[in-house]
Amino acid sequence: MGGPLTATRTARVGVLGGTFDPIHVGHLAVARAARDQLDLDEVLVIPAARPPHKAGVAMAPAADRMAMVELAVAGEPGLRASRIELDRAGPSWTVDTLEALDAAGDGGGGPAELTLILSADAFAGLPSWREPDRILRLAHVAVAPRPGHDPPSPEALPDELRTLARGIALLDGPYVDVSATDIRRRVAAGLPIDGLVPQAVARYIEEHHLYRQPGPDERPASKRGHHVTDPAEPTTAATTTEQPRRDGLPHRKAAPRSERPPLEVARRIVELAEDKKAADIVLLDLTGLTTLADAFVICSGGSERQLAAIADGVIEGMRDEKVRPIGREGTASSHWVLLDFGAVVVHIFTPPERDYYSLEKHWSEAKTVLRVQ
């Protein structure tokens, strides 16, 4: 973690992780707010090499994302880019990063007090993360507000986690409404991004031709053609938090077809969802009803954690069979996840969200191939 910050007291270190694809002024505002309001000695800004919630999602290469973070924090007092997740093999689990930072201390043999900095929506999904109990033992939590999300409170955590929370600090701002997804789309469309990212980051994006060629979800990768597709925090589309289409189709114009028959792929997905205890699984044959998909697999999960487990289980199981999703939309914390396998689209809902979108009613003309209660 660099040189020791002090020889006489515990160093106070903030930890701000993310994909940073790209890092933008909202990320920097959160880092500054945490530094100033919590009197942190430094804030480590840590790009994820293989974010678990975006396993298989195409994104700018880790080296490019790291370079943009380094440019963004250059000259920012108390903010430092960290390669800790890029230099570690395997998925970029937050708990592993905190354990490594806790073991390293302040870099000079002294202790470090860690504060994990989260957005309000990320905090809502914390119970579904890997070893959330261990995370709460290793670090305090600071949460930045986000429009549309309730202020964080230990009361929102499950009983088994509530007693572990050593303190949840609600940051007073910033209220900066900037989206990396919107920045990528603006670049792909040839629109300016002035004021959305630091000037040095804008120049890097231009010079390295990042985000120039729209993919299925308008999220292109670097012109170098390197994609991060290892499992860690899904394949060419981004995980988004935009609202799903009411017809259940993914946010794109056309779906590539797999060499395997769509219903064969769908039946295997049903088996994988069953393995993760998905409820009320329905396989619909959409052949002839739309050009965007041949089949839907619709299922329910009883909690955010189960939604994430079902989605991850389907992705990992199909990856073992050399079938990768071309997109993933939604998050467990938004109570819906869409996995786009081209001709087959998988919908995973909590029961209220499933009732709201009523895909079986919307596609009442589709043939119900099977239903697993």
C-alpha positions, 0 to 999 in steps of 0.5 A, a space after each residue: 500500500 505504499 509507504 507508511 502514512 504515520 508511525 504513531 497511529 492507525 492509517 485510515 484508508 478508503 477503498 473504492 472499487 469498480 469496473 471504471 469503464 471509464 472512470 468519470 467525474 462521479 467516481 472522483 466526486 465520491 472519492 473526494 467526499 469520502 476522503 474529506 467527510 471521513 478524514 481518510 488518509 487516502 482513498 485507493 481507487 481499484 479497477 476490477 480485473 474480472 468483476 464477478 457480477 460482469 463475468 463474460 461482459 465485454 469491456 475495455 481491457 483492464 490495462 486501459 481501465 487502469 491507465 484511465 484511473 491513473 490519469 484521473 487521480 493524478 494530482 488528486 491529494 489523497 487519491 491513489 490508483 491501485 493495481 491490487 486486483 489486476 495483479 491477482 489471478 481469478 475473479 476480483 472478489 471484494 472480500 479477497 481485496 479487503 483481506 489483502 489490504 488488511 494483511 498489508 496494513 499501511 505498508 510499513 508494518 503499521 495497522 490500517 483501518 479500512 472503509 469500503 466506499 459503496 453507492 446506495 445501489 451497491 450497498 443494497 446488493 451487499 448481502 448477495 456478495 461473496 462472504 458479506 459477513 467477512 466484508 463487514 468484519 474487515 471494513 467499515 462501510 461508507 455509502 454515497 447517495 444515489 437518486 431513487 435509492 433509500 438511505 442505507 441503514 443496518 436495518 436493511 441488512 439480513 439479521 445475520 449481517 446486521 450485528 456485524 456492521 461496525 458502522 455505516 456512514 452516509 456521505 453527504 453527497 455528492 449528487 452527480 448524475 453521471 453514467 459510464 454506460 451513457 459515456 460509452 454510448 456517447 463516444 460510440 455515437 460520436 458525441 462529446 463527453 466534455 465535463 463527464 470525464 477528466 480531460 486526460 481520460 477523454 484524450 486517452 479514450 480518443 487516442 486509444 479508440 475506446 468505445 468506438 464500435 457499438 456492440 449489441 448493447 452499444 458497448 464496444 471494447 478497445 480497438 485492440 480487440 481484447 475482452 475481459 471474459 473471465 468469470 468475476 463480477 457475463 459476453 458482449 453486452 453490459 450489465 445495466 440497471 435500465 428498466 427491462 422492455 415490457 416484452 422481455 426482449 433484450 435492448 438490441 436489434 438482432 440476436 446472433 444464432 447459436 449453432 445448437 438448436 435453441 430449444 436444446 440450449 433452453 432445456 439445458 438452461 432450465 436444468 441449470 436453473 433447477 440446480 439453483 432452486 429456481 421456482 416456477 420455471 417456464 420455457 416458451 417457444 417464440 418461433 415465428 413470433 419475433 426475429 429477436 429470440 426463439 425461446 424464453 426461459 422464465 423463472 423466479 428467485 425468492 431473494 436478491 442472493 438467489 437471483 444472483 446465484 441462478 444467473 451465475 449458475 446458468 452462465 457458469 454451466 453454459 460456459 462449461 459447454 462453450 456457450 457464452 451469453 452475449 449480454 446481461 441486463 439488470 442486477 439482483 438488487 433491481 429484482 430482475 436479471 436478463 441473460 441473452 444467449 442470442 436465440 434464447 433469452 433467460 429472465 430471472 425475477 423476484 415474484 413481484 417483478 415477474 407479476 409486473 412484467 407478466 411475460 407469459 401473458 404478453 407472449 400468450 401466443 407462444 407455445 409453453 414447452 415445459 413448466 417446472 413448478 
